[in-house]
Amino acid sequence: MKTSTIKMSHNQTVLIIGSGGREHALGYNLALDEVVSEVLYAPGNAGTALEKKGRNIAIDITDFSSIANLIEAKDINLTVVGPEQPLADGFVDYLNSIGYDKAFGPVKKGALLESDKFFSYMIMGSIGIPQADSALCFTKEEAIAEIKKRTTKEGIVIKARGLTAGKGVSVCSSLEEALTEIEIHSERYGPEVLISERLSGEEFSVFGISDGNNVYPINVSFQDHKLAYDGDKGPNTGGMGAYGPAPVAPEIVVRDIANTVMTPVVQEMARIGSPYKGFFYAGMILTEDGPKVIEFNVRFGDPECQPAMMVLKDSLYQPLSLALEGKLDQLKIDFRPGASCCVVLASKGYPGSYKKGSRILGIDEANAIDGVKVFHAGTKFDESGNIVTEGGRVLGVTSYSSLGIADAKISAYDGVSEIIKHSPGIFHYRKDIADKAIKRIG
């Protein structure tokens, strides 16, 4: 990474808000910078506590005043907000209001791009961003009427308006399925939904860093695997694995998305009085009519963040600091050649009910494989100091290979095998992560 004017002293302290695999990966990357002396995770997980330079702080991330006190007490130089909920709740607004301007993440109005599907649909519509044709429905009855009117032979999509931890989208293949699903969906997520045409094509994710005026893209595309089972079947999840780069969207496509989709949205947010600083995610689909937006997220994706941090050549500490200062023009981010693959180990039963407290073994053996890094998500220490399961998505076994995605996949699944061998009967995982890329490459 090359920067032109920024100079930093050593002993910089970073605070990561969150406890998932994304937060572990971000902290792992930020700690690579020699100027960073400590990375605090609030509250973190078992893996973050074991990281070099890492330390967990037991704190409720909804308690903004306590976090502010921590920032002051520890003289935090950079705060990175991992999950979407604190952003939607106005965490950055709160810190800005008390004079702290080193929090990387959008203010509450900017977070509406993710937390309110109606808002993002209207923003895109106002500036001509290609997206699925949709109807804004405020009642279940309105949704049923739109489903009957809009369902085609390709099907229809139901999207919850608010935050749903990545699970509020139902892709339906028929009118009958959609009418059944809207009853369940409304009960679970509320009556306000976006009824959207079902787009056909291969999906990919583009990430960028915004300084409030422009977007600097992470020039590698990624592909997430949302459905629970192989072959893209089963219920929707927060993500069962990811890899990058995705061959469907080479660097030239990523740059085009940054220039024609992401930057115009950021500039529109500035125009309406809400400058957007933070990570920006565009979930895209390559249709016969070209790329279209499926959704926006206002933070790094999970599990896409894990392979992204593995293909970066250097730490993001200085880029994020430059973005907060409005200096993206001084920024250049370099990447390692090759590819990265992340396989999520989820508790058996996820995304439904699952058991907690199962002891996990084999992580050290997986980490000993060349190119493999196991990022923790739903883990904690039990009273005996053992690492045990605590969430639905538990680990992200992530590999990097300079030889490309096929080799990266082999290494990731070698890591999975070590954990499964030592911790039998605990986990469910998909066995086809990155197969689309390998098939496309040939």
N, C-alpha and C positions, 0 to 999 in steps of 0.2 A: 504494500500500500504506500502511496506517495501523497504527501500533503505539502503545500507550499509555505504556509506561514505559521501554522499552529505550533506552539511550543508549550510543553507541559512538564511540570516537575514530577518527580517520582512520588510515591506514597499517595496515589489517588485511590479513593474508596468508592466502590460501586455498590448500589443497592438494587437488587432484583425483586420485584413484587410478584409473588406467585409460588406455586409448588409443583408444577407439572414438568413434563419432558421438555417443553419449549423453554421454560425458565432455566432448567439445568443446562441445556445446550447454549443458551445465551450467556450464562455465567461462565461456562467452560471457555467460550470464545473470548469474552471480555478479559478474562484472567490471563490470556496469552500476551497482552500488552505489558511491556516491562514497566510502564509507569503505574500500573495498577498493583497495589500492594495487598488489597483485600476485597473480596466479593462477599457481601452479605445477602442472604436469601431470606425473604420474609413471606411465608414461614419456611419454605424449602421442603426437602424430603431427605430420605436416608442417603441418596447419592450425592446431593449437594453438600451435605455435611462432611463427606469424605473427600471433596475436591481440594486440591492444592489451592491455597488462598481463600478457600470457601469457609463460611460459617453461617449456621442457621440462627435466625432470631425468631423466637416464638412470639408471634404477634397476630392479631386479627386484622386482616387487610381491609376490613370494612371500618376500622377505627382510624379514621384519617388523622385525628389529632395525635394519637400515639405514634403513628408513623412519622408525622412531622417532628415530634419530639426526638425520635430516633435520628432523623436526618440532621437535626441541629446538634445533637449530642455527639454523633460520629463524624460530623463535618463531611457529609456525603457529597462527592463531586459530580456524580451522575446517578440518577434513579431511572431504571427502565421498568416500565409497567408491562408485564407479560400478558395476563388475561384480559378479556374484554369487559368483564363486569365492573371493575373499578373505574375504567375509562367512561363507561356509560353512566356511572354514578357520580361523575364529576370530580374524581380524585385529582386530576391535573389542575382543574379550575381551583380547587381548594389550596393546593400548594402554591399556585401562582398568586392567589389572593393574599397569602402571607409573605410574599416576597421571594419565594424559591422558584427559580426559573430553569432548573437543571433536570426537570422531569421529562423523559422522552416518551411521548404519547400524546394523542390529541385531546383537546378539551371536550366537554360533554356534547356540545353541538356538533363537533367533528365526528364524535363517536356514533352519532345518529346514522352515519353511512352504513354501519353494521347493525346497530340496535333497533333501527326502524326501517324495514323493507320498503314502506311507503315513501319515506324520505329519500332513500337512495334511488328508487324508481323515478321519482319526480325530478331529482337533480340530474340524472342521466337524460331523462326526456327533455329537460330544458336546454341542454347543450348538445343534444343529438348523438349521444353515445349509443352504439348498437347494443340492444338487449332483447330479451324475450318480450313479446307483446303480452300485456298483463292487465288484469282488472283489480282495483283496490276494493276489497269487500270488508264491510264493518260488522256484518251479522252473518250467522250461519245460513240464513235464508238467501241472502245475496250471493254467498259463495256457491250454494247449490244451483242457483239460477245461472251463474256464470259457468259453472262446470258443465251444465247441460248445453249451454250455448257454444262453449269453446273447445270441448273435447273432440279431438280428431282421431284418426286411425293410429297416430303415433302416441296418443294418450294426453295427459295433462299433468301439471305440477302444482302442488299446494305448498305455499311457503308461509310459515308463521311470521307475524309482524315483528315480534320482539326477540330477545336473546333466548336461545334454546340449547346452548352448549353444543352447537353443531348438529342437532338432531331434529330440527323443526321443519325439515323439507321432506315432503312425500312425493315420490315420482310414481305416477299411476299409469298403467298401460291401457286401461279401458274406462268407459263411463261407469260401469258397474263398480269397479274397484275404487274409483274416485268418490262415488257417492257413499260407499261404505267407509272409506278412509276419512272423509270430511267429518263424519260423526265422531270418530275416535280423535281426530286431530283437534277439533274444536273443544272437546272435553279436556284434552291434555294441555293445549297451548292457548286457548281462548278463541273467540269468534273472528277476530280481525286477521284476515289472511290475504295474500296476494295469489290470485289464480292466474297461472302463467302457461303459455304454450310450452310444449315439451320440445326442446331443441335437440337435434341429432348431431353427433360429432364426438370427437375425442376431447376430453377436458384437460386443462393444465392450469397451473398457478403461476402468477407473476408477483414478485415482491419488490418494493422500493422503499427508499428513505426519503421523506419529505421535509423540507425546511420551511414550509409555509408558502412557498412560491413555485417550487419546482420539485420534480421527483427524480432521484438518482436510482436507476434500476439495479437490483441484484441480477446481473446479466446471465443468470442460469434459470431456466424454467423448471418447475417441479410438477409431479403428478401424485395426488393423494388417492387413497383407496378408502372410500367412505363406508361401503357396505360390509357387513360383518364376515361374509363367507367368500370362498374362492369363486371366481367367475362373476364377480360383482353381483352377488345374490345375498338375500337376507335383509335384516333390518339396518337402518341407517345408524352410524356411530359417529364418534368424534374424529375417527380416522384410524385405520388399521395398519397403515404403513405408507411410505412415500419414497420417491427417488428423484434424482436429478443428475444431469439435465434430462428433460423429457424430449425425445427426438421430434415429437409433434410440433414443438415450438423452439427452434434454434434461436441463437442470440439476436439475429436480425428481427425476428418476430417479437421477442421480449422488448427490444428497444422501441419498436413501433407501438406496442401496447402502452409503454411508459409515456411516449410522446403524444399519442392520439386519444388515450383513455384516461390514464392516471393523472398526468399533469393538468389537463383541462378540468378535471374534477377538483383538484387541489386549488387551482386558480379560481374556480367558481366559489369554493368555500371561502377563499380570501375576499372575493367580491361581495359576498353576503355578510361579511364581518366576522368570520370565524376561521382565521388562519390555521391550517392543518400542519402540525409538526409531529412526526412519528413514523412508525412503520405503516406501510399501506399495501394491502393485498388485493389483487384482482383475480377472482376465480373466473376463468375464461373457458369457452368451448369453441372449437374450430368447426364452424358449420359450412355448408355449401356456399353460403353468402359471405364467408369470411368470419373472423373472430367476433364473438359476442360475449358480453358480460353475463355471468350467472349471478355473481354476488360480490360484494366488497366486504373485507374485514379490515379492522382498524388496528391490527396487531399482527405479529408474525403467526403463521399457521402452525398448528401442531397436529401431525408430526412433520410437516415440511421443514420446520426450523432445524430439526436434527440433521438431516442430510445437507441442508444449506450451510450450517456451521462447519461441516466437515470439508466442503469444497472451497470455502474461503481460505485464501492464503494467509491472511493476517487478521488481527483483532478488529472488531468494529468500534472500539472505544473512541478513537479519534474521529471516525466518520459521524458517529452519533453526536459527539460534542460539537463538531462543525455544523451539523444540521441545526442544532439548537441555537447556534449563532447566526443562522441564515447564510452559511458559507459553503453551499454545495459545489460552487464553482471551483473550490480548492481541492476537491475530492477525486480520488481515483482508487477503486477497489479492484484488487487482483484476485484471480481464482486459480486453483490448482487444476491441471488437466486431468481428465478422467471423470469419474462418477461416484455417487454415493447412494446407498440404499439403506432404508430404515424399516425394520420389521417390528411391529408392535406386539408384545406379549400381553394379552388381556386376561383378566380373571375369567375362569369358566362361568358362563351364564351372562356375561356382558354382551349387549347393552341392557339386559334385564337384570334380575337380582343375582348377586354373587356373594361368595364368602370372603371375609376379611381375616387377616391374621395368619395366613399360611407362610411358613418359613421359606425363604428363597435362597437356594444355593446355586453355585455354578457361575456367578457373575464374574469372579476373578478369573476363572478359566476362559470365559468369553472375552474378557478384556485383554487376555494374554495373546489372542490371535492377532496377527499383524494386520493393522488397518481398522480394527474393530474398537468401538467405544460404546458402552452400554449407558444410555441416559435413563435416569429414573423418573418416574411420574408418580404412580400411586404406591409409594413405599414409605415405610417408617421403621424405626427401631422398636422392638418390644422391650419388656422389662429386663430381659437377659442380654440385651445388646444385639440380638439377631435382626437381620433385615427381613421384614414380613410385608405381605400385601396389604394395601390400605385403600386401593381404588379399583376402578374398572379397567382402565388402561394402566398397566403396571410398569413396563419397561419398554424402551425403544432401542432395540439392538441395531446399531448403525455402523456401517462400514464405508470406508473410502478405498478406491483402487485407481491407480493411474492408468490401468489397463482398460477401464471402461465398465459399463453397467453389468455385463454378464459376470465379470470377475467380482465386482462389488456385491452382487447378489449372492454368489457362492460364499463369500466371506461372512456376510450377514447371517445367512442360514447356518453356517458353521458355528457362529456364536449362539444362535438360537438353540442348536442341538446340544451344546454344552449345558445351557441352563435347563433345558427340558430333561436331559439325562440326570442331572443332579436334583431337579425339583419336579418329579413326575406327578401328573394328575392335577396340576394347579392351573395351567394356562391353556388358552385358546389362541390361535394365530392363523393368519392367512398364509398359504404356501405359494401364492402367485404374485407376490409383490415384484414389480418391474418386468413382468412377462410381456406387457404391451410394448415396452421399449425394446426388449430383446427381439420380439417378433418383427417390429418395424425396421430395426436395423438389419435383420436377416442373418 
